[in-house]
Amino acid sequence: MCGIAGLVGWNGQEDLAQIATAMLTRIGHRGPDGLGAVVDDDWALGSVRLAILDIAAGQQPMSDDNGRFWLVYNGEIYNYQELRHELEGLGAVFHTQCDTEVLLQAWIFWGQACLKRLNGGFAFALYDRLENRLILARDRFGKRPLFFARHGKALLFASEMKAFLAVPGFHFRQDTGQIASILGTWTPLPDQSGFEGIAQLPMSCWMSVDAQGETLHTYAPLAFAEGPAAADETEAKHLIRQTLRRAVELRLRSDVEVGVYLSGGIDSAIVAALATELNGKPPATFSVTFDDASLDESPEQLAVSTALGTRHQALRIVAADIVESCPQAVYHAEVPTFRSAFIPMFLLSRATQQAGIKVILSGEGADEAFLGYDLFKETLLRHAWTSMDEDTRRQRLGRLYPHLDHYGPQDIAALTGLYQQFATETMPGLFSHEIKFQNGRFSARLVKGAGDPFTAITGLVAAHPELQALSPVQKAQWLEYKTLLPGYLLSSQGDRAALAHGVENRCPFLDPAVLDLASRLNLRFDDGFDEKRLLRQAFADRLPASVVNKRKFPYRAPDAAAFAAARPDYLDLLLSDAELAKLEYLDAGFAKRLCAKVLTKPASEISTKENQTFLFLLSLALLHHAFVARQELPGHPLQRPAPPVMRMVDLRHQA
């Protein structure tokens, strides 16, 4: 795992080696084990390294024997051993045991066709000195980040946007249209960054950059496989166990110890059980727990740890921890966030790093593949609404949220009216998310004159006419894979939270074979309500019954009430008219009214949409402060020491 950064087409007076080093220093938290760069007349690229494979010889940048190709790479190719064996059969000669060299040789032998062969979470930059061409590429699920921006005639790229703070003359400005879209859909869309002129390379894409400009290509469109994979449920459960076992096995490949994050749910418990089985010994496990019983899953975490015999460490989170660490976590997230649940993960990664663990496995991606979210049940129910009689509607509504103790007749009555209102599609292609987006519509009111906050996501759906052939639930899956998963769960709460402290997170449920199997088995609920039934049953004999039988428990953390109680100094960014005025796109009147209510009224009187909007507002202000105004945030100095320089290759003036 590493962080990468660089630029091509530079014609300024500043020294490229100094710029590259400064860019990499800004993201040094991603790779504290070393810094390396290669510099030529008008281009430079480099990496900061988190040493996991072939620690002695896996330095970057890496080149082929002829010096034509130079590669910097962030992530892991989990099937690198199989690819290496195949490449050796074609005549490739290797000098290291790391996956970086496998990726380099794969591009040399197969070109862009190699991308479909890669099973991993990665982002890389490769410069071809013969063709004077830069290649940027990213994994199929958006596990690892990669941003790029034009700056004069140069193109900049980096794993995190904060690297651009080191480029002379580069300025950040929040993008009004993107901000409105992010607030409306809860998350950046695949190409959005929230800042003008900065784009994300979308997941499953690669880009070629040369003197003629940039060309973008998709190498692995998201698709749901068809055709049965099993004759009966017994075979289906066997295939689930077999496929997940292989996915975990691949992600255990490491020259350093691999730990597991335990959430308290079935997904991470399965990962921990398989890791124990494959390693022949229990892994180190890590969890967050809360004083608030409504948020806490420590009994289930301890049940799994005890059953497997793991070396378990729990990090107790109180509201004050959320408030204290919020500015630092937002700085690492780099995008507006609608809830605080990424902050405990930011703190957990620090505890994991302090325990000496560089690599962890998690259960992320299981709910998307195996339909674990309430969203999928709600979509099925709404889609069938007009075909059901009143008794059937009430009966199914009564079983909708088994994890909510307070769910009762009053809630069922309210949902009846709501589902009646949203029984037919009004936003083309977005039927499954229409109710969810109502909160986003409220949040988008923070942006004055923004227009329709759903223009961007409507355009994204319209650009994929193949969605029309999918079922309502598959469309919901597609949207989750394109929005909340890469935009929040794998980024703010995943990669950025973990790599802020030099910890790599790996997700077995995001193995392509797992999604393929889940699609082929057509894993659905018996009647729309028994979520992840086959997945739970497949591992029922290996895990505590309390975890196997537990229904989806949404992971949450203390939100707006924590800030209202603590009143940290940085709230002046919201309470000062002068500070609010710096966010020129903001509807200051709406923001003030929202803050007044959230910060003075009891938590019970703050709605979900108000809580969400307050957190969006706070993160927007913190991001403006750090990136646009370039002011230090509490606990997070802008200037940080560079990792030790491992390698600086200067190609300038060479023949």
C-alpha positions in Angstrom: 0.0 0.0 0.0 1.3 3.4 -0.9 0.3 6.9 -1.9 1.2 8.2 -5.4 1.6 11.7 -6.9 3.1 13.3 -9.9 2.7 15.7 -12.8 3.3 15.8 -16.6 3.7 18.6 -19.0 5.3 21.0 -16.5 6.9 24.1 -18.0 7.3 26.2 -14.9 10.6 27.5 -13.4 10.3 25.5 -10.1 12.4 22.4 -9.7 10.4 19.3 -10.4 12.2 17.1 -7.9 11.3 19.6 -5.1 7.6 19.8 -6.3 7.3 16.0 -6.4 8.9 15.6 -3.0 6.6 18.2 -1.5 3.5 16.6 -3.1 4.5 13.2 -1.6 5.2 14.7 1.8 1.6 15.9 2.0 0.4 12.4 1.7 3.2 10.8 3.7 0.7 9.3 6.1 -0.2 6.8 3.4 3.3 5.5 3.2 5.5 6.2 6.2 8.1 3.6 5.3 9.8 5.7 2.5 9.6 8.1 -0.3 10.8 7.7 -3.9 10.4 9.7 -7.1 11.6 9.8 -10.7 12.1 13.1 -12.5 12.6 13.9 -16.2 12.5 17.2 -18.1 8.8 17.9 -17.9 7.4 15.1 -15.8 7.8 13.5 -12.4 6.1 10.8 -10.5 6.6 9.2 -7.1 5.2 7.3 -4.2 5.3 7.0 -0.4 5.5 3.4 0.6 3.8 1.3 3.2 6.0 -1.8 3.0 3.9 -5.0 2.9 5.3 -7.3 0.2 9.0 -7.9 -0.5 9.9 -5.3 2.0 13.6 -5.2 1.1 13.3 -5.0 -2.7 9.8 -3.6 -3.5 10.8 0.1 -3.7 9.1 2.5 -6.1 9.3 4.0 -8.6 10.0 0.9 -10.6 11.1 0.6 -14.2 11.7 -2.1 -16.7 15.2 -3.1 -17.6 15.3 -0.7 -20.6 14.0 2.3 -18.6 11.1 2.8 -21.0 8.3 2.3 -18.4 8.2 3.9 -15.0 5.5 2.8 -12.5 4.2 4.1 -9.2 1.4 2.1 -7.7 -0.9 2.3 -4.7 -2.7 -0.9 -3.5 -2.4 -4.6 -3.9 -2.9 -7.1 -6.7 -4.1 -10.1 -4.7 -3.7 -12.6 -7.6 -0.2 -11.5 -8.4 1.4 -14.9 -7.8 -0.9 -16.5 -10.5 -0.2 -13.6 -12.9 3.5 -13.9 -12.3 3.5 -17.6 -13.1 1.7 -16.9 -16.4 4.0 -14.0 -17.3 7.1 -16.1 -16.6 5.7 -18.6 -19.1 5.7 -15.8 -21.7 9.3 -14.9 -21.0 9.1 -12.2 -18.3 12.1 -12.0 -16.0 11.5 -10.8 -12.4 14.0 -9.3 -10.0 11.7 -9.0 -7.0 8.9 -10.9 -5.2 6.5 -8.0 -5.1 3.2 -7.4 -6.9 4.5 -4.0 -8.2 6.8 -5.8 -10.6 4.0 -8.1 -11.7 1.9 -5.1 -12.6 4.7 -3.6 -14.5 5.4 -6.7 -16.5 1.6 -7.3 -17.0 1.4 -3.9 -18.7 4.5 -4.6 -20.9 3.2 -7.9 -22.1 -0.6 -7.3 -22.2 -1.1 -3.5 -22.3 -4.5 -2.3 -21.3 -5.9 -5.9 -21.5 -4.1 -6.6 -18.2 -6.5 -4.5 -16.3 -9.4 -7.1 -16.5 -7.0 -9.7 -15.1 -6.2 -7.8 -11.9 -8.0 -8.9 -8.8 -7.2 -6.2 -6.3 -7.7 -2.7 -4.9 -5.3 -0.4 -6.7 -4.5 2.9 -8.4 -1.4 3.4 -10.5 0.4 5.8 -12.8 2.7 4.5 -15.5 4.9 6.7 -17.8 5.9 5.5 -21.2 9.1 7.4 -22.2 9.0 6.1 -25.7 5.5 7.4 -26.4 5.6 10.3 -23.9 2.4 9.0 -22.5 1.0 8.8 -19.0 -1.4 6.0 -18.0 -3.6 6.3 -15.0 -5.8 3.4 -13.8 -8.1 2.5 -10.9 -9.6 -0.8 -9.6 -13.1 -1.8 -10.6 -14.8 -1.0 -7.3 -13.0 2.3 -6.5 -11.2 0.9 -3.5 -8.2 3.1 -4.0 -8.4 6.8 -4.8 -6.9 8.7 -7.7 -7.5 12.4 -8.4 -6.3 14.5 -11.3 -6.4 18.2 -12.3 -5.2 20.5 -15.1 -2.8 23.3 -13.9 -1.8 25.5 -16.8 -0.5 23.1 -19.4 0.4 20.4 -16.8 -1.7 17.6 -15.5 -1.4 16.8 -11.8 -2.4 13.5 -10.2 -2.4 12.1 -6.7 -3.9 9.6 -4.3 -5.3 12.5 -2.2 -6.1 16.0 -3.3 -4.0 17.5 -0.4 -0.9 16.7 -2.5 -2.0 19.6 -4.8 -1.5 22.0 -1.9 2.2 21.7 -2.6 2.1 22.7 -6.3 3.1 26.3 -6.9 0.2 28.4 -8.0 -2.5 25.8 -7.5 -5.6 27.1 -5.8 -8.6 25.2 -4.4 -12.2 26.4 -4.9 -15.3 24.5 -3.9 -17.6 23.6 -6.8 -21.1 24.8 -6.3 -22.8 22.3 -8.6 -20.8 19.4 -7.3 -21.5 20.4 -3.7 -25.2 20.5 -4.4 -25.0 17.0 -6.0 -23.0 15.6 -3.1 -25.5 16.9 -0.6 -28.4 15.6 -2.6 -27.1 12.1 -3.2 -25.2 11.9 0.1 -21.9 11.2 -1.6 -19.6 12.2 -4.5 -20.4 10.5 -7.8 -17.6 8.5 -9.4 -15.9 11.5 -11.1 -16.6 14.2 -8.5 -14.2 15.7 -6.0 -16.2 18.7 -4.6 -13.6 21.1 -6.0 -13.5 23.0 -9.2 -11.1 21.6 -11.8 -10.3 18.4 -9.8 -11.8 15.1 -10.9 -11.7 11.6 -9.7 -10.7 8.9 -12.1 -13.9 6.7 -11.9 -13.7 3.2 -10.7 -12.9 0.5 -13.4 -11.5 3.2 -15.6 -8.1 4.0 -17.1 -6.9 7.2 -18.8 -4.3 8.0 -21.3 -2.6 11.4 -21.2 -0.3 12.7 -24.0 0.3 15.8 -26.0 -3.2 15.5 -27.6 -5.0 15.5 -24.2 -6.7 12.9 -22.1 -8.8 9.9 -23.2 -10.9 8.0 -20.7 -11.8 4.3 -21.0 -13.8 1.8 -19.0 -12.3 -1.7 -18.8 -14.8 -3.5 -16.5 -18.4 -2.2 -16.6 -20.4 -3.1 -13.5 -22.7 -6.0 -14.5 -24.7 -8.7 -12.7 -24.1 -12.2 -13.9 -27.0 -14.3 -15.1 -27.6 -18.0 -15.0 -27.9 -20.4 -12.1 -24.7 -21.4 -10.3 -26.2 -24.1 -8.0 -28.8 -26.8 -8.3 -30.1 -26.4 -4.7 -29.5 -24.5 -1.5 -27.0 -27.1 -0.2 -24.8 -26.5 -3.2 -25.3 -22.8 -3.0 -24.0 -22.6 0.6 -21.0 -24.7 -0.4 -20.2 -22.3 -3.2 -20.5 -19.4 -0.9 -18.1 -20.9 1.6 -15.7 -21.9 -1.2 -15.7 -18.5 -3.0 -15.3 -16.5 0.2 -12.6 -18.7 1.5 -10.6 -18.1 -1.7 -11.2 -14.4 -1.5 -9.9 -14.3 2.1 -7.0 -16.5 1.2 -5.9 -14.1 -1.6 -6.1 -11.1 0.8 -4.0 -12.8 3.5 -1.0 -12.7 1.2 1.4 -10.4 3.0 4.9 -10.3 4.5 3.5 -8.5 7.6 0.7 -9.6 10.0 -2.9 -9.2 8.8 -5.6 -8.3 11.3 -9.4 -8.1 11.1 -12.0 -5.4 12.0 -14.9 -6.9 13.8 -18.1 -4.9 13.6 -20.4 -7.2 15.5 -22.2 -8.3 12.3 -22.2 -11.5 10.3 -19.9 -10.2 7.5 -16.8 -9.4 9.5 -17.4 -12.5 11.6 -17.2 -14.6 8.5 -14.0 -13.0 7.4 -12.4 -13.5 10.9 -13.5 -17.2 10.9 -12.0 -17.8 7.5 -8.8 -16.0 8.4 -8.5 -18.2 11.5 -9.0 -21.3 9.4 -6.6 -20.4 6.7 -3.8 -19.1 9.0 -4.2 -22.0 11.4 -4.3 -19.5 14.2 -6.7 -16.7 15.2 -5.8 -13.2 13.9 -5.6 -10.0 15.9 -9.1 -8.3 15.8 -10.1 -4.7 16.4 -13.5 -3.1 17.1 -15.0 0.2 18.1 -17.5 0.2 21.0 -19.8 3.0 22.4 -21.1 4.0 25.7 -24.5 4.6 24.0 -26.2 1.1 24.0 -28.2 2.0 20.9 -24.9 2.3 19.0 -22.9 -0.5 20.7 -22.3 -4.0 19.3 -19.6 -5.1 21.8 -21.5 -8.2 23.0 -21.5 -9.7 19.5 -17.9 -8.6 18.9 -16.8 -10.3 22.1 -18.9 -13.4 21.2 -17.0 -13.8 17.9 -13.6 -13.1 19.4 -14.2 -15.6 22.2 -15.5 -18.3 19.8 -12.5 -17.9 17.5 -9.9 -17.1 20.2 -8.7 -13.9 18.6 -6.4 -11.4 20.2 -9.0 -8.7 20.5 -8.7 -5.0 21.1 -11.7 -2.7 21.5 -11.6 1.0 21.3 -14.2 2.7 23.4 -15.6 5.8 21.7 -17.4 8.6 23.6 -18.9 11.7 22.2 -15.9 13.8 23.1 -13.7 11.7 20.9 -15.9 12.4 17.9 -15.8 16.2 18.6 -12.0 16.3 19.2 -11.0 14.3 16.1 -13.6 15.6 13.7 -11.3 18.3 12.0 -8.5 15.8 11.5 -10.8 13.1 10.1 -12.5 15.6 7.7 -9.1 16.8 6.5 -8.2 13.2 5.6 -11.7 12.5 4.1 -11.4 15.5 1.8 -15.1 15.5 0.9 -18.3 16.6 2.7 -19.7 13.9 5.0 -23.3 13.4 6.1 -22.5 11.5 9.3 -19.8 11.1 11.9 -19.3 7.3 11.6 -16.1 7.7 9.7 -14.4 9.3 12.8 -14.4 6.2 15.0 -12.8 4.3 12.1 -10.2 7.0 11.8 -9.4 6.5 15.5 -9.5 2.7 15.2 -6.9 2.8 12.4 -4.6 4.8 14.8 -5.1 2.1 17.5 -4.5 -0.6 14.9 -1.2 1.0 13.8 -0.1 1.5 17.4 -0.7 -2.3 17.9 1.8 -3.0 15.1 -0.7 -4.0 12.4 -0.4 -2.6 8.9 -3.0 -4.7 7.1 -6.6 -5.4 8.1 -9.5 -7.3 6.6 -13.1 -6.1 6.9 -16.6 -7.1 5.8 -17.2 -4.1 3.6 -19.1 -4.9 0.3 -21.2 -7.8 1.7 -24.4 -5.8 2.0 -24.1 -4.7 -1.6 -23.5 -8.2 -3.0 -25.8 -10.1 -0.6 -28.6 -7.5 -0.3 -28.2 -6.7 3.4 -29.5 -3.1 3.4 -33.0 -2.2 4.3 -33.0 -0.2 1.1 -33.4 -3.5 -0.9 -36.4 -4.7 1.2 -38.0 -1.3 0.9 -37.5 -1.3 -2.9 -39.2 -4.7 -3.2 -42.1 -3.6 -1.1 -42.6 -0.3 -2.8 -42.4 -2.0 -6.2 -45.1 -4.5 -5.3 -47.2 -1.9 -3.4 -50.0 -1.4 -5.9 -50.4 -5.2 -6.4 -51.0 -5.9 -2.6 -54.1 -5.7 -0.5 -54.2 -3.7 2.7 -53.6 -6.7 5.0 -50.6 -7.8 3.1 -49.1 -4.3 3.1 -49.5 -4.0 6.9 -48.1 -7.5 7.5 -45.0 -6.8 5.4 -44.5 -3.4 6.9 -44.7 -4.9 10.3 -41.7 -7.1 9.5 -39.6 -4.4 7.8 -37.3 -3.4 10.6 -36.7 -6.2 13.1 -33.7 -4.4 14.5 -35.7 -1.5 15.7 -37.2 -2.1 19.2 -39.4 1.0 19.0 -40.9 0.2 15.6 -44.7 -0.1 16.0 -48.2 0.6 14.7 -47.6 4.3 14.6 -44.6 3.9 12.4 -46.4 1.4 10.2 -49.2 3.9 9.7 -46.7 6.6 8.7 -44.9 4.3 6.3 -48.2 3.4 4.6 -48.8 6.9 3.6 -45.2 7.4 2.5 -45.1 4.2 0.4 -48.3 5.2 -1.2 -46.7 8.4 -2.2 -43.6 6.7 -3.6 -45.1 3.6 -5.2 -44.3 4.8 -8.7 -41.1 6.1 -10.1 -40.8 9.9 -10.6 -37.0 10.2 -11.0 -36.0 8.0 -14.0 -33.8 5.1 -12.9 -33.7 6.2 -9.3 -36.9 4.6 -8.0 -35.1 2.7 -5.2 -33.4 5.8 -3.8 -36.2 8.4 -4.2 -37.3 8.3 -0.5 -33.7 8.4 0.6 -32.9 11.4 -1.5 -35.6 13.4 0.2 -33.1 14.0 3.1 -30.6 15.0 0.4 -33.0 17.5 -1.1 -33.2 19.2 2.3 -29.4 19.2 2.7 -29.0 20.7 -0.8 -30.8 23.8 0.4 -27.5 24.8 1.9 -26.4 25.8 -1.6 -28.1 28.9 -2.9 -29.2 28.9 -6.5 -27.9 25.3 -7.1 -30.8 24.2 -9.2 -31.7 20.5 -9.3 -29.2 18.7 -7.1 -30.0 15.4 -8.9 -29.0 16.5 -12.4 -25.6 14.8 -12.1 -26.9 11.4 -10.9 -29.8 11.5 -13.4 -27.2 12.0 -16.1 -25.1 9.1 -14.8 -28.1 6.8 -15.0 -29.1 8.1 -18.4 -25.6 7.3 -19.7 -26.2 3.6 -18.9 -29.2 2.4 -20.9 -28.4 -1.2 -20.0 -29.9 -0.5 -16.6 -33.4 -0.7 -18.1 -33.1 -4.5 -18.3 -32.3 -4.8 -14.6 -34.8 -5.6 -11.9 -35.7 -2.9 -9.3 -33.4 -4.4 -6.7 -30.5 -4.8 -9.2 -30.9 -1.1 -10.1 -30.6 -0.4 -6.4 -27.5 -2.5 -6.2 -26.0 -0.7 -9.2 -26.6 2.7 -7.6 -25.0 1.6 -4.3 -22.0 0.3 -6.1 -21.7 3.6 -7.9 -22.5 6.0 -5.1 -22.3 5.3 -1.4 -19.9 2.4 -1.5 -17.0 4.1 -3.3 -18.0 7.7 -2.3 -18.2 7.1 1.4 -17.8 3.6 2.7 -14.6 2.8 0.8 -13.2 6.3 1.0 -14.1 8.6 4.0 -14.9 5.6 6.2 -12.5 3.2 4.5 -9.3 4.0 2.6 -8.9 7.6 3.9 -9.7 6.7 7.6 -7.3 3.7 7.5 -4.4 5.2 5.5 -4.5 8.4 7.6 -2.4 6.2 10.0 -0.7 3.9 7.6 -3.1 0.9 7.7 -4.2 -0.9 4.5 -7.8 -2.2 4.5 -8.7 -5.2 2.3 -12.3 -6.3 1.6 -12.9 -10.0 0.6 -16.5 -9.3 -0.3 -15.3 -7.0 -3.0 -13.6 -9.9 -4.9 -15.2 -10.0 -8.4 -15.9 -13.7 -7.9 -18.1 -13.0 -4.9 -20.3 -10.5 -6.8 -20.5 -12.9 -9.7 -21.6 -15.8 -7.4 -24.1 -13.7 -5.6 -25.6 -12.5 -8.9 -25.7 -16.0 -10.3 -27.4 -17.5 -7.3 -29.9 -14.7 -7.6 -29.6 -14.4 -3.8 -32.8 -12.8 -2.7 -35.0 -12.9 0.4 -37.5 -15.7 0.7 -40.4 -13.2 0.8 -38.3 -10.1 0.7 -37.4 -9.8 4.3 -35.0 -12.6 5.4 -31.8 -10.7 4.4 -28.6 -12.6 3.7 -30.3 -15.9 4.6 -28.0 -18.2 2.6 -24.9 -16.3 3.6 -25.8 -16.6 7.3 -26.7 -20.3 7.0 -23.5 -21.1 5.1 -21.5 -20.2 8.2 -24.0 -21.1 10.9 -21.9 -23.9 12.2 -18.8 -21.8 12.6 -20.1 -18.7 14.4 -22.1 -17.8 17.6 -25.9 -18.0 17.1 -26.3 -14.5 18.4 -24.3 -13.2 15.4 -25.7 -15.6 12.8 -29.3 -14.8 13.7 -28.8 -11.1 14.2 -30.3 -8.9 11.5 -28.6 -5.9 9.9 -27.7 -3.3 12.6 -26.7 -0.1 10.9 -23.3 1.2 12.0 -23.7 4.7 13.5 -21.8 7.0 15.8 -22.8 10.1 17.9 -23.7 12.9 15.5 -24.9 16.5 15.9 -25.8 16.2 19.6 -22.2 15.6 20.4 -21.1 19.0 18.9 -24.0 20.8 20.5 -23.0 19.5 23.9 -19.2 20.2 23.6 -19.3 23.5 21.6 -15.7 23.1 20.3 -13.9 26.3 19.2 -14.0 25.4 15.6 -17.8 25.8 15.6 -17.0 29.5 15.1 -16.7 28.5 11.4 -20.5 28.2 11.5 -21.5 30.7 14.2 -19.5 33.7 12.9 -21.1 35.7 10.1 -17.7 36.6 8.8 -16.6 32.9 8.5 -19.9 31.8 7.0 -19.6 34.6 4.4 -16.4 33.0 3.1 -18.5 30.1 1.8 -19.9 32.3 -1.0 -22.2 29.6 -2.4 -23.9 29.1 1.0 -27.4 30.1 1.9 -26.3 31.8 5.1 -29.8 32.4 6.4 -30.8 28.7 6.1 -27.4 27.7 7.6 -27.9 30.0 10.6 -31.4 28.8 11.3 -30.3 25.2 11.1 -27.4 25.8 13.5 -29.6 27.6 15.9 -32.0 24.7 16.1 -29.4 21.9 16.2 -27.2 23.7 18.9 -30.1 24.7 21.2 -32.9 22.2 20.9 -32.9 18.7 22.6 -31.6 15.9 20.4 -35.1 14.3 20.3 -36.3 17.4 18.4 -33.6 17.2 15.7 -34.7 15.2 12.6 -32.5 12.8 10.7 -32.4 15.3 7.8 -31.4 18.2 10.0 -28.7 16.1 11.7 -27.3 15.1 8.3 -27.4 18.6 7.0 -25.6 20.0 10.0 -22.8 17.5 9.6 -22.6 18.4 5.9 -22.4 22.1 6.8 -19.7 21.5 9.4 -17.5 19.4 7.0 -17.9 21.9 4.2 -16.7 24.7 6.5 -13.7 22.6 7.7 -12.8 21.7 4.1 -12.9 25.3 3.1 -10.7 26.3 6.0 -8.1 23.7 5.3 -8.0 23.6 1.4 -9.4 26.9 0.2 -8.2 29.2 3.0 -5.2 26.9 3.7 -5.5 27.4 7.4 -4.4 24.7 9.9 -7.1 22.6 11.6 -7.0 21.7 15.3 -4.5 18.9 15.7 -3.5 18.8 12.1 -0.6 21.0 10.9 -0.4 21.7 7.2 3.3 21.1 7.1 4.5 17.6 8.0 7.9 15.9 7.9 8.7 13.8 4.9 9.2 10.1 5.1 12.8 9.0 4.7 13.9 9.3 1.0 14.5 5.8 -0.4 15.1 6.7 -4.0 15.3 9.7 -6.2 16.0 9.0 -9.9 16.9 12.0 -12.1 16.5 11.3 -15.8 17.1 14.9 -17.0 19.7 15.4 -19.6 20.2 11.6 -20.0 20.5 10.3 -23.6 
